Amino acid sequence: MTVNVLFAANETRWAQYEPHLRSALDATGLEYHLATDMAPEDVDYIVYAPNSSVQDFTPYTRLKAVLNLWAGVEDAVNNPTLKVPYARMVDDEGLTQGMVEWVTGHTLRHHLGMDAHIVNPDHAWIPDAPPVASDRPVGILGLGQLGSACGQALHRLGFPVSGWARSQKKIDGITCQSGSDGLRQVLTQSQILILLLPSTPETENTLNAETLALLPKGAFIINPGRGPLIDDAALVDALDSGQVAHATLDVFRTEPLPQDHPFWAHPKVTVTPHIASETRAPSAARVIVENIRRGESGEPFLYLVDRDAGY
């Protein structure tokens, strides 16, 4: 029986993914039909971008699973018409590796004080050497696939790494905390703080005036997670007071970041345009097709979203 796979994303994504999806599907030996348009009642799987035109899943009466093209699921997880298994993207070869590289690069940038030497119009000669990594505690909020991979990479470079998650975890190289006391403990010791929490009602404004005040004075913040994790106004106040030395931000409440947003002009903010990590079509296609193969063979799907938790 033919397996019908609908690709629900924009034309650019289709051009990127089609050959890789076909190659991966061919390797399974399944008989399949892959297209960007087909009758809803014939669709078995949807390869899905949450901003696609597919928002009402009710007509997809034989749908077996929705397979997300990227890690973030907050735009679809609460869709009341989405009742089948919903899998997020976990792509160690592309998405995870890209995030590890971006986070490591900016952590080292702040740890080494590289900005002062890269932009030095006054030719100031200040021979202050940075501490070694073992003297620079790093904290990570969010210990999922991305947070744990970043934390372990930084641990291998010699940084003392602590991390916080909603539930207690055990991860090699990371001192794991949970609960409100654990959050406070991570914040109070993190000279560099990395945000990799999902966006849920519970995580919104995790960094606010109260929690920012817990950081060591002069801490650095790196946010490649989600924009709503930070109270923007509270962060600007913390930057202005010197409580936070610099914030490198890749995600925002509104994207693209509006031109009149204070982050653009703030001398202690680095804005990057949501590029910390991206799914790479060759490896992501293999992840998607593995779930299709599992669905057809009766095996459990990988990386299913917890609807109650929101991620």
C-alpha positions in Angstrom: 0.0 0.0 0.0 1.3 3.4 -0.9 2.3 5.7 1.9 1.2 9.3 1.2 3.4 12.0 2.6 2.3 15.7 2.4 5.0 18.3 2.6 3.4 21.4 4.3 5.9 24.2 4.2 7.0 27.0 1.8 8.4 26.5 -1.7 12.0 27.2 -0.6 11.8 24.5 2.0 10.4 22.1 -0.6 13.3 22.7 -2.9 15.7 22.1 -0.1 14.1 18.9 1.3 12.5 17.1 -1.6 15.6 15.3 -3.0 16.8 14.3 0.5 13.3 13.1 1.6 13.0 11.0 -1.6 16.5 9.6 -1.1 15.7 8.6 2.5 12.3 7.2 1.5 13.8 5.2 -1.3 16.2 3.6 1.2 13.3 2.3 3.3 11.9 0.3 0.4 8.4 1.7 1.1 6.1 2.5 -1.7 5.3 6.2 -1.3 3.8 9.3 -2.8 5.5 12.6 -1.7 3.9 15.9 -2.7 3.0 19.4 -1.6 -0.7 18.9 -2.5 -3.0 16.0 -2.1 -6.5 15.2 -0.9 -6.5 15.5 2.9 -8.4 12.2 3.3 -5.5 10.4 1.6 -2.6 11.8 3.7 -0.8 9.4 6.1 2.0 11.8 7.3 2.5 15.5 7.2 6.1 16.9 7.1 5.2 20.2 8.8 6.2 23.8 9.3 3.8 25.4 11.8 3.6 28.5 9.7 2.3 26.6 6.7 -1.2 26.8 5.3 -2.2 23.6 7.1 -3.8 24.8 10.4 -6.9 22.7 10.5 -6.1 19.0 10.7 -9.7 17.8 10.9 -10.0 16.9 7.2 -6.9 14.6 7.5 -8.9 11.6 8.6 -6.3 8.9 8.0 -3.4 10.9 9.3 -0.9 8.9 11.4 1.6 11.6 12.6 2.7 15.1 12.1 6.5 15.5 11.8 7.9 18.9 12.6 10.6 20.4 10.4 12.3 22.2 13.4 12.7 21.9 17.1 10.2 24.6 18.2 6.6 23.4 18.5 4.9 26.1 20.5 3.0 27.4 17.5 1.2 24.1 16.9 1.3 22.1 20.2 -2.0 23.7 21.4 -3.9 23.3 18.1 -7.1 21.6 19.2 -7.5 19.9 15.8 -4.1 18.2 16.0 -4.9 14.9 17.7 -2.4 12.5 16.2 1.2 12.0 17.4 3.3 15.2 16.9 7.1 14.8 16.7 9.6 17.6 17.1 12.8 17.7 15.2 15.8 16.3 16.9 18.7 16.3 14.5 22.1 15.7 16.1 24.0 16.0 12.9 22.6 19.4 11.9 20.4 21.2 14.4 22.2 20.1 17.6 25.7 20.5 16.2 24.9 24.0 14.8 23.6 25.1 18.2 26.7 23.7 20.0 29.0 25.6 17.7 27.0 28.9 18.0 26.7 28.7 21.8 30.4 27.7 22.3 31.5 30.5 20.0 29.7 33.2 21.8 30.5 31.7 25.3 34.2 31.9 24.4 33.8 35.3 22.9 32.5 36.7 26.2 34.8 34.6 28.3 37.9 35.9 26.5 36.6 39.5 26.2 37.1 39.4 22.4 34.9 42.4 21.7 37.2 44.8 23.3 40.0 43.9 20.9 37.9 43.5 17.8 36.4 46.9 18.2 39.0 49.2 19.6 38.9 52.6 17.9 40.9 54.3 20.6 43.7 51.7 20.3 43.6 51.2 24.1 46.3 49.0 25.4 44.8 47.2 28.4 46.8 43.9 29.0 44.2 42.2 31.2 44.2 38.5 30.6 40.9 36.7 31.0 40.5 33.9 33.6 40.9 30.3 32.5 37.7 28.4 31.8 37.8 26.6 35.1 37.3 30.0 36.8 34.3 31.0 34.8 31.1 29.2 35.9 28.5 28.8 33.1 24.8 28.1 33.7 22.3 26.7 31.2 18.5 27.0 31.7 17.0 24.1 29.8 18.5 20.7 29.6 16.8 19.1 26.7 18.7 17.8 23.7 20.2 21.2 22.8 21.0 22.3 26.4 22.6 19.1 27.4 24.7 19.0 24.3 25.9 22.6 24.7 26.6 22.0 28.4 28.7 18.9 27.7 30.7 20.7 25.0 31.5 23.6 27.4 32.4 21.1 30.2 34.9 19.5 27.8 36.5 22.9 27.3 37.0 23.2 31.1 34.0 25.4 32.2 32.2 24.4 35.4 28.7 23.9 34.0 25.5 23.9 36.0 22.0 23.5 34.5 18.4 23.8 35.4 15.3 22.0 34.1 11.8 21.6 35.3 12.4 18.0 36.3 15.6 16.6 37.9 18.1 15.2 35.4 21.5 13.5 35.5 23.8 14.5 32.7 27.6 13.8 32.6 29.6 17.0 33.0 26.7 19.1 34.2 25.6 19.8 37.8 21.8 19.5 37.3 19.3 21.4 39.4 15.5 21.7 39.4 12.8 23.5 41.3 12.8 27.1 42.5 15.7 26.6 44.8 17.7 25.0 42.0 17.0 27.9 39.7 18.2 30.3 42.3 21.4 28.3 42.8 22.2 28.2 39.1 21.5 31.9 38.6 23.6 33.1 41.6 26.7 31.4 40.3 26.5 31.8 36.5 28.9 34.4 35.1 27.7 33.3 31.7 24.0 32.3 31.4 22.7 30.5 28.4 18.9 30.2 27.8 17.6 27.1 26.0 14.2 26.6 27.6 11.1 25.9 25.5 8.5 28.7 25.2 5.6 27.9 27.4 3.4 30.0 29.7 5.5 28.7 32.6 8.8 29.8 31.1 7.7 33.3 29.9 9.8 36.0 31.6 12.1 33.5 33.3 14.6 36.3 33.3 12.9 39.3 34.9 13.9 42.0 37.3 14.0 39.6 40.2 15.9 36.8 38.6 18.4 39.1 36.8 19.3 40.6 40.1 20.4 37.1 41.3 23.2 36.9 38.7 26.7 37.8 39.6 27.2 41.5 38.8 28.6 41.8 35.3 27.3 38.4 34.0 26.8 37.7 30.3 23.5 36.4 28.9 23.2 34.3 25.7 19.8 33.5 24.4 19.4 31.2 21.4 16.3 29.7 22.9 13.1 31.7 22.7 12.4 35.4 22.9 9.6 35.3 25.5 12.0 33.8 28.1 13.3 37.4 28.8 11.4 40.4 30.0 12.9 42.9 27.5 12.5 46.0 29.6 14.0 44.3 32.7 17.0 43.2 30.6 17.6 46.8 29.3 17.5 48.1 32.9 20.0 45.4 34.0 22.3 46.3 31.1 22.1 50.0 32.0 22.9 49.4 35.6 25.9 47.1 34.9 24.2 44.1 36.5 24.5 42.4 33.1 27.6 43.2 31.1 26.3 42.1 27.7 23.5 40.2 26.1 23.8 38.2 22.9 20.3 37.5 21.6 19.3 35.4 18.7 15.6 35.1 19.3 12.9 37.8 20.0 9.2 38.2 20.8 8.7 39.7 17.4 10.8 38.6 14.4 12.3 40.2 12.5 13.2 42.4 15.4 11.5 45.8 14.8 13.9 48.5 13.7 12.8 50.8 16.6 13.4 48.2 19.3 15.9 49.3 21.9 18.1 46.2 21.5 19.3 47.4 18.1 20.8 50.6 19.5 22.0 49.3 22.9 25.8 49.2 23.0 25.7 46.1 25.3 23.4 44.0 23.1 24.4 41.8 20.2 21.5 40.9 17.9 21.8 37.9 15.6 18.9 37.1 13.2 17.7 33.7 14.5 20.7 31.9 13.1 22.0 30.1 16.2 20.9 26.8 14.6 19.0 25.5 11.6 17.8 22.2 10.5 19.9 20.9 7.7 17.9 19.2 5.0 20.1 16.1 4.4 20.2 15.0 8.1 16.7 16.3 9.0 15.2 14.3 6.2 16.7 11.1 7.6 15.1 11.9 11.0 11.7 12.5 9.4 11.8 9.4 7.3 12.9 7.2 10.2 9.7 8.2 12.0 7.7 7.3 8.8 9.4 3.9 8.7 8.6 3.4 12.4 5.0 4.3 11.9 4.7 1.8 9.0 6.4 -1.0 10.9 4.4 -0.5 14.1 7.4 0.8 16.2 7.1 3.8 18.6 7.6 7.2 17.1 10.7 9.2 18.2 10.8 12.6 19.7 7.0 12.9 20.4 5.8 16.2 21.9 4.4 16.1 25.5 1.2 18.0 25.0 0.8 18.7 28.7 4.3 20.1 29.1 4.1 22.0 25.8 7.3 20.7 24.2 
